[in-house]
Amino acid sequence: MKFVTVQHNNEPFVGIVASDESKVLLLNLVEEVMTGQKNFPSSMLECIALGDSFTKQVKVLLDWVQSGEKSDSFYIPMEELTLLAPIPRPSKNVFCVGKNYADHAIEMGSAEDIPEHVMVFTKAPTSVIGPNETILNHQTVTNQLDYEGELAVIIGKKGRAIKKEEALNYVFGYTIINDVTARDLQSRHRQFFIGKSLDTTCPMGPWIIHKSAVENPNNLNIETKVNGEVRQSSNTKNFIFSVEEIISVLSAGMTLEPGDIISTGTPAGVGKGFKPPRFLQQGDQIEISIESIGTLVNKIEDSAAN
């Protein structure tokens, strides 16, 4: 199942994307026809917090729709909807793993920069935007805006001191994040928060795919294109730290909660890694594709300083 947050007639809805990705089933609207009630929350965070009962209710709804003669009539064409970030406003900072691919660690420094322990920083919730939304060029504060295609993990249930072998049981699903970074700010402030948290620098989406549809998150092809040119091409099997290990390390003394987002790091091929660097420019289009999930597309603002 692919879960989306969309806007329809100026209202937010949680929906399920059809298999051909051309239309969406809005859960509350279908439930009202089926039962006369609207019990599904309108936010993805609230839905995820319901735990397994949420996915069970969704399956009942899908079975009912698919058993009917007019199942197509319950779907709304994608062009009539506005896709938002799956979690438009996270309840806390987005957890991000740095240098989780050896080739990226090397391109940003040397083999000595390959970490021995999970390296974590965060992005502010205000940095999140959805698919097809514009990334501000922020020319008044940076001239080194860079892209980073990443697999993101959505936590599905509360946990602390989670064992590696149990970690995937705490996952709700997966999505894509572009960890857009102002490299000059990152360097100037000697930490990552400001350079990673400018408004619009956490594009996310296009949806959350339920964990049941991903056999192994540590073996997914990932590719980033800028204006159609492949810049990053790798596989999550090249992680230094697996999804399970990341969850275990983060939760060792800190409680993870439903709706928490963990971005798992980016492979080699970022703009800063080229010689000379190839930072993002006005009007550039970035496409990040991850196997089994989909493609996240955003453009850089095509205007003067903002």
C-alpha positions as CSV (number, residue, x, y, z in Angstrom):
1,M,0.0,0.0,0.0
2,K,1.2,3.5,-0.9
3,F,-0.1,6.1,1.6
4,V,-0.4,9.7,0.6
5,T,-1.4,13.0,2.1
6,V,-3.3,15.1,-0.5
7,Q,-5.3,18.2,-0.7
8,H,-8.7,17.9,-2.3
9,N,-11.2,20.8,-2.4
10,N,-8.9,22.7,0.1
11,E,-9.1,19.9,2.6
12,P,-6.3,17.5,3.7
13,F,-6.9,13.7,3.3
14,V,-5.0,10.5,3.8
15,G,-5.3,8.2,0.8
16,I,-4.2,5.1,-0.9
17,V,-2.6,5.3,-4.3
18,A,-3.9,3.0,-7.0
19,S,-1.5,0.4,-8.5
20,D,-1.1,2.4,-11.7
21,E,-0.3,5.6,-9.6
22,S,-2.9,7.6,-11.6
23,K,-5.5,8.0,-8.9
24,V,-6.1,8.0,-5.2
25,L,-8.6,6.5,-2.8
26,L,-9.5,9.1,-0.1
27,L,-10.1,7.0,3.0
28,N,-12.6,9.2,4.8
29,L,-14.8,9.7,1.7
30,V,-15.0,6.0,0.9
31,E,-15.5,5.1,4.6
32,E,-18.5,7.5,4.7
33,V,-20.1,5.7,1.7
34,M,-19.4,2.3,3.3
35,T,-20.4,3.0,6.9
36,G,-21.9,6.4,7.1
37,Q,-19.1,7.6,9.3
38,K,-15.7,9.3,8.9
39,N,-13.4,7.7,11.5
40,F,-10.0,8.0,9.7
41,P,-7.9,10.9,11.0
42,S,-7.1,13.5,8.4
43,S,-3.4,13.5,9.2
44,M,-0.8,10.8,8.4
45,L,0.7,11.2,11.9
46,E,-2.5,10.4,13.6
47,C,-3.1,7.4,11.3
48,I,0.3,6.0,11.9
49,A,-0.2,6.4,15.7
50,L,-3.2,4.0,15.4
51,G,-0.7,1.2,14.8
52,D,-1.8,-2.1,13.2
53,S,-5.5,-1.2,13.6
54,F,-5.0,1.5,11.0
55,T,-3.7,-0.8,8.3
56,K,-6.3,-3.5,9.2
57,Q,-9.1,-0.9,8.7
58,V,-7.6,0.2,5.4
59,K,-7.5,-3.4,4.2
60,V,-11.2,-3.8,5.1
61,L,-12.0,-0.7,3.1
62,L,-9.9,-1.8,0.1
63,D,-11.5,-5.2,0.0
64,W,-15.0,-3.6,0.1
65,V,-14.1,-1.2,-2.7
66,Q,-12.5,-3.9,-4.9
67,S,-15.5,-6.2,-4.4
68,G,-17.9,-3.7,-5.8
69,E,-19.0,-3.3,-9.4
70,K,-18.1,0.4,-9.5
71,S,-14.8,0.3,-7.7
72,D,-13.2,2.8,-10.1
73,S,-15.8,5.4,-9.2
74,F,-14.3,5.8,-5.7
75,Y,-10.9,6.9,-6.9
76,I,-10.0,10.5,-7.7
77,P,-7.6,11.2,-10.6
78,M,-4.2,12.4,-9.4
79,E,-4.4,15.5,-11.5
80,E,-7.4,16.7,-9.4
81,L,-5.3,16.5,-6.2
82,T,-2.3,18.2,-4.7
83,L,0.3,15.8,-3.4
84,L,1.7,17.0,-0.1
85,A,4.6,15.6,1.8
86,P,3.4,12.3,3.3
87,I,4.0,13.9,6.8
88,P,3.6,17.6,6.0
89,R,4.7,18.7,9.5
90,P,6.7,16.2,11.4
91,S,6.2,16.3,15.2
92,K,10.0,16.6,15.8
93,N,13.2,17.1,13.8
94,V,14.0,14.6,11.0
95,F,16.8,12.3,12.1
96,C,19.5,12.1,9.4
97,V,22.5,9.8,9.1
98,G,25.7,11.2,7.8
99,K,28.3,9.5,5.7
100,N,26.5,6.1,5.6
101,Y,28.0,5.1,2.2
102,A,31.8,4.7,2.1
103,D,32.1,6.3,-1.3
104,H,30.3,9.4,-0.2
105,A,32.5,9.7,2.9
106,I,35.6,9.5,0.7
107,E,34.3,12.0,-1.8
108,M,33.7,14.5,1.0
109,G,37.2,13.9,2.5
110,S,39.1,10.7,2.5
111,A,39.0,7.0,3.6
112,E,39.8,8.3,7.1
113,D,36.4,10.0,7.1
114,I,34.5,6.7,7.0
115,P,32.7,6.6,10.4
116,E,33.1,3.8,12.9
117,H,29.8,4.8,14.6
118,V,26.5,6.0,13.3
119,M,26.7,9.7,12.7
120,V,23.5,11.6,13.3
121,F,22.2,15.2,12.7
122,T,18.7,16.6,12.3
123,K,16.7,18.8,10.0
124,A,14.0,21.2,11.3
125,P,10.3,20.2,10.7
126,T,9.9,23.6,8.9
127,S,12.3,22.4,6.1
128,V,9.8,19.8,4.9
129,I,8.0,20.2,1.5
130,G,6.2,17.8,-0.8
131,P,6.7,16.4,-4.2
132,N,6.7,18.9,-7.1
133,E,7.0,21.8,-4.6
134,T,9.7,24.5,-5.3
135,I,13.0,24.5,-3.4
136,L,13.9,28.1,-2.6
137,N,17.3,29.1,-3.9
138,H,18.2,31.0,-0.8
139,Q,20.6,33.2,-2.7
140,T,20.8,35.7,0.2
141,V,22.4,33.2,2.5
142,T,24.1,30.5,0.3
143,N,25.6,29.9,-3.1
144,Q,26.4,26.2,-2.5
145,L,23.0,24.5,-2.5
146,D,23.5,20.7,-2.9
147,Y,21.3,17.6,-3.3
148,E,21.3,14.3,-1.5
149,G,19.0,11.5,-2.5
150,E,18.1,9.3,0.5
151,L,15.9,6.4,1.7
152,A,13.8,7.5,4.7
153,V,12.3,5.2,7.3
154,I,9.0,6.0,9.0
155,I,8.7,4.6,12.5
156,G,5.4,2.9,13.2
157,K,5.4,2.2,17.0
158,K,6.9,3.5,20.1
159,G,10.1,1.9,21.3
160,R,13.3,2.3,23.3
161,A,16.4,0.0,23.5
162,I,15.2,-1.7,20.3
163,K,17.2,-4.8,19.4
164,K,18.6,-5.0,15.8
165,E,16.8,-8.2,15.2
166,E,13.5,-6.6,16.1
167,A,14.0,-3.2,14.6
168,L,12.0,-3.7,11.4
169,N,9.0,-4.5,13.5
170,Y,9.0,-0.9,14.6
171,V,8.9,0.4,11.0
172,F,5.6,1.7,9.4
173,G,7.0,2.2,5.9
174,Y,9.5,4.0,3.7
175,T,9.7,7.2,1.6
176,I,12.2,9.3,-0.2
177,I,14.0,12.5,1.1
178,N,16.2,15.0,-0.7
179,D,18.5,16.2,2.1
180,V,19.2,19.5,0.4
181,T,22.2,21.1,2.0
182,A,23.8,24.6,2.0
183,R,27.5,23.4,2.0
184,D,28.9,26.8,2.8
185,L,26.7,27.2,5.9
186,Q,27.5,23.6,6.9
187,S,31.2,24.4,6.8
188,R,31.0,27.8,8.3
189,H,29.0,26.8,11.4
190,R,31.0,23.6,12.0
191,Q,27.8,21.6,12.5
192,F,25.0,20.6,10.2
193,F,21.8,22.1,11.6
194,I,21.6,25.5,9.9
195,G,23.0,24.2,6.6
196,K,20.5,21.4,6.6
197,S,17.4,23.2,7.9
198,L,16.7,26.1,5.5
199,D,13.1,26.4,4.5
200,T,12.1,23.9,1.7
201,T,15.3,21.9,2.0
202,C,13.7,18.6,3.0
203,P,11.5,17.5,0.0
204,M,9.8,14.3,1.0
205,G,7.5,11.8,-0.9
206,P,5.8,11.2,-3.1
207,W,4.2,8.7,-0.6
208,I,5.0,6.2,2.1
209,I,5.1,2.7,1.0
210,H,4.0,0.2,3.7
211,K,6.8,-2.0,5.0
212,S,5.0,-5.1,3.8
213,A,5.8,-4.1,0.2
214,V,9.6,-3.8,0.8
215,E,11.3,-7.1,1.2
216,N,14.6,-5.7,2.3
217,P,15.3,-2.0,2.8
218,N,19.0,-2.7,2.8
219,N,18.9,-3.8,-0.9
220,L,17.2,-1.1,-2.9
221,N,18.5,0.7,-6.0
222,I,18.8,4.5,-5.6
223,E,19.4,7.1,-8.3
224,T,19.5,10.9,-8.4
225,K,19.2,12.9,-11.6
226,V,19.7,16.6,-12.1
227,N,18.1,18.0,-15.3
228,G,18.0,14.4,-16.6
229,E,21.7,13.6,-15.9
230,V,22.4,10.8,-13.5
231,R,24.5,12.1,-10.6
232,Q,24.0,9.4,-8.0
233,S,23.5,5.7,-8.6
234,S,23.9,3.1,-5.9
235,N,22.1,0.5,-3.8
236,T,21.3,0.6,-0.1
237,K,23.2,-2.7,0.3
238,N,26.2,-0.3,0.3
239,F,25.1,1.2,3.7
240,I,27.8,1.2,6.3
241,F,25.1,1.0,8.9
242,S,21.9,-1.0,8.1
243,V,18.4,0.3,8.8
244,E,18.2,-2.2,11.7
245,E,21.5,-0.9,13.2
246,I,20.5,2.8,12.8
247,I,17.1,2.2,14.6
248,S,18.9,0.2,17.4
249,V,21.5,2.9,17.9
250,L,19.0,5.8,17.9
251,S,16.7,4.1,20.3
252,A,19.4,2.9,22.7
253,G,18.6,5.6,25.2
254,M,16.0,7.7,23.3
255,T,12.4,6.8,22.7
256,L,11.4,6.6,19.0
257,E,7.7,7.4,18.4
258,P,5.2,6.7,15.6
259,G,5.8,9.1,12.8
260,D,9.4,9.7,13.5
261,I,11.4,10.0,10.3
262,I,15.0,8.7,9.8
263,S,16.8,9.6,6.6
264,T,19.5,7.0,6.1
265,G,22.3,8.8,4.2
266,T,23.3,9.5,0.6
267,P,25.7,7.8,-1.8
268,A,28.5,9.4,-3.8
269,G,27.8,11.8,-6.5
270,V,26.7,14.9,-4.7
271,G,27.5,18.3,-6.2
272,K,30.3,19.1,-3.8
273,G,32.0,15.8,-4.7
274,F,32.7,16.9,-8.3
275,K,35.9,18.8,-9.2
276,P,35.0,21.6,-9.6
277,P,31.8,21.3,-7.5
278,R,28.5,21.3,-9.3
279,F,26.1,23.0,-7.0
280,L,22.4,23.5,-7.8
281,Q,21.3,26.4,-9.9
282,Q,18.1,28.3,-10.5
283,G,15.6,26.2,-12.4
284,D,17.4,22.9,-11.9
285,Q,15.1,19.8,-11.6
286,I,16.1,17.0,-9.2
287,E,14.6,13.5,-9.5
288,I,15.3,10.9,-6.9
289,S,14.2,7.3,-7.6
290,I,14.3,4.4,-5.2
291,E,13.4,0.9,-6.1
292,S,9.9,-0.3,-4.8
293,I,9.0,3.3,-3.7
294,G,8.9,5.7,-6.6
295,T,10.3,9.0,-7.7
296,L,10.5,12.4,-5.9
297,V,10.7,15.4,-8.2
298,N,11.4,19.0,-7.2
299,K,12.8,22.1,-8.9
300,I,15.0,24.9,-7.6
301,E,13.3,28.3,-7.6
302,D,13.8,30.0,-10.9
303,S,14.1,33.6,-9.7
304,A,16.4,36.1,-8.2
305,A,17.4,36.3,-4.5
306,N,14.7,35.7,-2.0
